[in-house]
Amino acid sequence: MPRYTALLRSVRLVRNPADDGVGVMGLTDRKGESLYAFREIPCDIGGRGFLVHRIGLEQLYHVRIHGDKESTCECMGYLSHGRCRHIFALQALLHESQL
């Protein structure tokens, strides 16, 4: 599978969501690789909405992808810094037409 890299992060599509709507992506950064299950959900305010769940933990985030400046996430990284790994990963997969 292709891997997309920016700075010290990379993402790979582990399981394509085309079959049943549930995909899995591997996100690698300085802390190692984490696996996330995701499902696209309706987004009434523009862009594309996703539920993202870190496999093995109870973390579940709502992520909205809407260009570079209007994408949002509920995670602490986004709330603290205005950017996060979840947005990066989904944008990279969308950019490469993987989703």
PAZAPA-4460 file (N, C-alpha, C; in steps of 0.05 Angstrom, whole numbers, plus 32768, in hexadecimal, padded with zeros to 4 digits):
% residues 99
    n_x    n_y    n_z   ca_x   ca_y   ca_z    c_x    c_y    c_z   seq   type   mol
   8011   7FE8   8000   8000   8000   8000   8012   8019   8000     1      M     A
   8009   802F   7FF3   8018   8047   7FF3   801A   8054   800F     2      P     A
   802F   8063   8013   8032   8071   802C   8037   808E   8026     3      R     A
   802A   80A0   8034   802C   80BD   802F   803A   80C9   8047     4      Y     A
   804E   80DA   8042   805E   80E4   8058   805F   8103   8058     5      T     A
   805D   810F   806F   8061   812C   8072   806E   8130   808D     6      A     A
   8084   813F   808D   8093   8143   80A6   809C   8128   80B1     7      L     A
   8094   8122   80C9   809B   8108   80D5   8083   80F6   80D7     8      L     A
   806F   80FA   80C7   8057   80EA   80C8   8053   80DC   80AD     9      R     A
   8048   80C4   80AE   803F   80B7   8096   8025   80A8   809B    10      S     A
   8016   80A3   8086   7FFD   8094   8089   7FFC   8080   8073    11      V     A
   7FF0   8069   8079   7FEB   8054   8065   7FCF   8049   8069    12      R     A
   7FC2   8043   8053   7FA8   8037   8054   7FAB   8019   8058    13      L     A
   7FA2   800F   806F   7FA5   7FF3   8076   7F8D   7FE3   806B    14      V     A
   7F76   7FEF   806E   7F5D   7FE2   8064   7F4C   7FF7   8057    15      R     A
   7F45   7FF2   803E   7F35   8005   802E   7F18   8003   8038    16      N     A
   7F0B   801A   803C   7EEF   801A   8046   7EDB   8014   8030    17      P     A
   7EE4   800F   8018   7ED1   800B   8001   7EBD   7FF4   8006    18      A     A
   7EC6   7FDF   8014   7EB5   7FC7   8017   7E9D   7FCC   8029    19      D     A
   7EA2   7FD4   8041   7E8C   7FD7   8055   7E8C   7FF2   8063    20      D     A
   7E9C   8005   8059   7E9C   8020   8065   7EAF   8025   807B    21      G     A
   7EBC   8010   8085   7ECF   8012   809B   7EEC   800E   8090    22      V     A
   7EFC   8022   8094   7F18   8020   808B   7F2B   8020   80A3    23      G     A
   7F44   8019   809D   7F58   801A   80B2   7F71   8027   80A6    24      V     A
   7F7C   803A   80B5   7F95   8047   80AC   7FAA   8045   80C1    25      M     A
   7FC3   8043   80B9   7FD9   8042   80CB   7FE7   805D   80CA    26      G     A
   7FE9   806A   80E0   7FF6   8084   80E2   8010   8082   80F2    27      L     A
   8026   8088   80E5   8040   8086   80F2   804B   80A2   80F7    28      T     A
   8055   80A6   810F   8063   80BF   8115   807A   80B8   8128    29      D     A
   8085   80CC   8136   809C   80C7   8147   8096   80B4   815E    30      R     A
   807D   80B0   8164   8075   809D   817A   8071   8080   8170    31      K     A
   8072   807C   8155   806D   8062   814A   8054   8061   813A    32      G     A
   804A   8049   8134   8031   8047   8124   8019   8042   8136    33      E     A
   8003   8050   812F   7FEA   804B   813B   7FD6   8044   8126    34      S     A
   7FC4   8032   812C   7FAF   802B   8119   7F95   8038   8120    35      L     A
   7F87   8042   810C   7F6E   804F   8110   7F59   8043   80FD    36      Y     A
   7F42   803C   8108   7F2B   8035   80F7   7F1C   804F   80F2    37      A     A
   7F10   8050   80DA   7F01   8069   80D4   7EE9   8062   80C2    38      F     A
   7ED5   8073   80C4   7EBD   8070   80B4   7EB4   808C   80AC    39      R     A
   7EAC   8090   8093   7EA2   80AA   808A   7E85   80AD   8094    40      E     A
   7E7F   80C5   809D   7E64   80CB   80A8   7E5A   80E5   809A    41      I     A
   7E40   80EA   809A   7E36   8102   808E   7E41   811B   809D    42      P     A
   7E45   8130   808D   7E4E   8149   8098   7E3C   815F   808D    43      C     A
   7E2B   816A   809E   7E18   817E   8095   7E23   819A   8092    44      D     A
   7E3C   819F   809B   7E47   81BA   809A   7E5C   81BE   8084    45      I     A
   7E5E   81AB   8073   7E72   81AC   805D   7E8A   819B   8062    46      G     A
   7E96   8191   804C   7EAD   817F   804F   7EA4   8162   8052    47      G     A
   7EB6   8152   805B   7EB1   8136   8060   7EB6   812F   807D    48      R     A
   7EA4   8121   8089   7EA6   811A   80A5   7EAF   80FD   80A8    49      G     A
   7EBE   80F8   80BE   7EC8   80DD   80C4   7EC7   80D8   80E2    50      F     A
   7EC1   80C0   80E9   7EC5   80B6   8104   7EE0   80A7   8103    51      L     A
   7EF2   80AE   8116   7F0C   80A2   8116   7F11   8097   8132    52      V     A
   7F18   807D   8133   7F1B   806F   814D   7F37   8062   814E    53      H     A
   7F46   8069   8162   7F61   805D   8165   7F5D   8040   816F    54      R     A
   7F66   802D   8160   7F62   8011   8167   7F72   800A   8180    55      I     A
   7F65   7FFE   8193   7F71   7FF7   81AC   7F6D   800B   81C3    56      G     A
   7F62   8022   81BC   7F5C   8036   81D0   7F3F   803F   81CD    57      L     A
   7F36   804D   81E1   7F1A   8056   81E0   7F17   8071   81D2    58      E     A
   7F2B   807B   81C5   7F2A   8095   81B9   7F19   8094   819F    59      Q     A
   7F05   80A6   819D   7EF5   80A8   8185   7EF2   80C6   817F    60      L     A
   7EF8   80CD   8166   7EF8   80EA   815E   7EE6   80EE   8146    61      Y     A
   7ED9   8105   8146   7ECB   810E   812E   7EDE   8121   811F    62      H     A
   7EE3   811B   8106   7EF6   812B   80F6   7EE7   8135   80DD    63      V     A
   7EEA   814F   80D8   7EDF   815A   80BF   7EF5   8163   80AD    64      R     A
   7EF5   815A   8095   7F09   8162   8081   7EFC   8175   806D    65      I     A
   7F06   818D   806D   7EFA   81A2   805C   7F10   81B5   8055    66      H     A
   7F22   81AD   8043   7F38   81BE   803B   7F4D   81BF   8051    67      G     A
   7F61   81D0   804C   7F77   81D2   8060   7F70   81E3   8078    68      D     A
   7F5F   81F7   8075   7F5A   820A   808A   7F41   8205   809A    69      K     A
   7F2E   81F4   8090   7F15   81F0   809E   7F11   81D4   80A9    70      E     A
   7F25   81C4   80A7   7F23   81A8   80B2   7F25   81AA   80D1    71      S     A
   7F16   8199   80DE   7F16   8199   80FB   7F16   817D   8106    72      T     A
   7F1E   817A   8120   7F1F   8161   812E   7F19   8166   814C    73      C     A
   7F10   8152   815A   7F0A   8155   8176   7F21   814D   8188    74      E     A
   7F38   8145   817D   7F4E   813B   818D   7F5D   8152   819B    75      C     A
   7F6C   814B   81B0   7F7B   815F   81BF   7F90   816D   81AE    76      M     A
   7F9C   815F   819B   7FB0   816B   818A   7FA4   8182   817A    77      G     A
   7F8C   817E   816F   7F7F   8193   815F   7F76   81A9   8172    78      Y     A
   7F6A   81A2   8188   7F60   81B6   819B   7F76   81C8   81A6    79      L     A
   7F8E   81BC   81A9   7FA5   81CB   81B3   7FB5   81DB   819E    80      S     A
   7FB7   81CF   8186   7FC9   81DA   8172   7FBC   81E1   8157    81      H     A
   7FA3   81DA   8154   7F95   81E0   813B   7F9D   81CE   8124    82      G     A
   7FAA   81B8   8129   7FB2   81A4   8115   7FB5   8189   8124    83      R     A
   7FB3   8173   8115   7FB6   8159   8122   7FBB   8143   810D    84      C     A
   7FC3   812C   8118   7FCA   8115   8108   7FB2   810A   80F9    85      R     A
   7F9A   810C   8104   7F82   8101   80F7   7F7B   8110   80DE    86      H     A
   7F7C   812A   80DF   7F78   813B   80C8   7F8D   8136   80B3    87      I     A
   7FA6   8135   80BB   7FBD   8130   80A9   7FB8   8116   809A    88      F     A
   7FB1   8101   80A8   7FAF   80E6   809C   7F98   80E5   8088    89      A     A
   7F81   80EF   8090   7F69   80EE   807E   7F6E   8100   8066    90      L     A
   7F7A   8118   806A   7F7F   8129   8053   7F93   811C   8040    91      Q     A
   7FA7   810E   804A   7FBA   8101   8039   7FAD   80EA   8029    92      A     A
   7F9C   80DB   8036   7F8F   80C5   8028   7F7B   80D0   8013    93      L     A
   7F6D   80E5   8019   7F5B   80F1   8006   7F6A   80FE   7FEF    94      L     A
   7F80   810B   7FF5   7F90   8118   7FE0   7F9A   8103   7FCC    95      H     A
   7FA1   80EC   7FD5   7FAB   80D6   7FC3   7F95   80C4   7FB9    96      E     A
   7F7C   80CD   7FBC   7F64   80BF   7FB2   7F62   80A2   7FBE    97      S     A
   7F6B   809F   7FD6   7F69   8085   7FE4   7F4E   8081   7FF1    98      Q     A
   7F3F   8097   7FF5   7F25   8096   8001   7F10   80A1   7FEE    99      L     A
***
